[in-house]
Amino acid sequence: MNGVYGRAATGLQDSSWAVNETVARIGAKGEQKTEALLNGFALKAAVLHDLRVPLPGFKANIDHVIVSGKNVLILDTKVWKPGFYSSVFGYRRGWAKADHVGKDQSYVSRSMDSFLAGTGARIGLPRLVVWSSRDGQSLSTWALKVPGASIVHGLGVVPLVKAFVRQGPADPAIVARLRQLLVTSPRPGRGTAPANVGGDDPFGGPPRPPRVNPHRGPDPFA
């Protein structure tokens, strides 16, 4: 059951959640950068993009999930402004308040643990994959603690996933269960399309970015 399922940023085509279209576009770009890296591991694991959080009435999505053996890694992509982030005196970027960076992520692992009950899935601590919103300008998060998740910087997701996918081929029962959560795009006038798991279906979500070789370093995007 290794392979790529779904497409990143499919759910972001409805930008009603965002402050404006620009915010939605920046978020989608970040998810697609993570997608390009993760898809390079598709021969060794199942790579799923854009899944519903399995909670009734919950609108937020899970950006990426990797399955290797019975182990499940949940990844959420964030695009933040460059700067120094901390949680020592409240959530801040520099001295400015940044409460949005401290949202408790524990509901994600709890809901997924319940959804995958009976499959033997082992769900680890979710990771936030953080990209800078401005190329060439870095951000620092060493002083930031986010409840229910740990932070990895952009390209740092590569060594993380390299170590994770050593658990063997993805468990078919777990992947089948997770595929039920894939977000799909509505076909004009025809309701909801089935999840696109390959090819270039124009109605299956945003264009899939070119796959990046994550083993080429130090910057696979260079």
C-alpha positions, 0 to 999 in steps of 0.5 A: 500500500505504499504510494501517494494518496490525495493532493496537498492544499485541496481543502484550501481551494475553499479559502473562507477560513482564511483572513484573505486570498493571499493568506490562503495562497501562502498556506497552499504554497507551504503545503505543496513544498512539504508535499514535494519532499514527502512524495519522494518517499512514496516507494518506502511508505504510504504518503497521504495529503489533506485528510479530514480531522475525524471529528464531527463538525470539525473544519480543519484538515490534517495536511500530511500523514506518513504510514510505515509499517503500523506507525503513523506520522502526522504532519501539519504545514505552517508558513510563518513570518520570519522572526524569533518565536517564543512561548516563555511570556505567552506566544510571541514573535519578537515582542508582538503577540502571536497566539496563533502559533500556540494552538493545542494540537493534541486533539489531532492525535487523540482523534486519529487514535480513536479513528484507527482503533482496531488496526494496531496503528501506533501514532506518534507525536504530531509535527509542525513543519514550519516554512518562512513566508519570505525566502532567504529570511529565517525564523527561530523557534527554539524557545517555542513550545506548542502543546501536542506537537513538536516543530521541525523546520522546512527541509528538516522534515527530510531526515525526520521522514528518512528515519521514520520510513524504516519500519517497512511497507505501509500496513494496508488496513491502516492506509485503507482506513485513512483513505476514507478521510481524504479531502476531495474537490467537487466536480462542477455540477456533479457533487464530489469527486473520488480521491485522486491517487495518481495522474493529473485529474483537473478536478482532483485538487490543485496541480501536484508539484514536481516530485523532489528528490529528498535525498539530494542535499542540502537543499533539494529545491536548489 
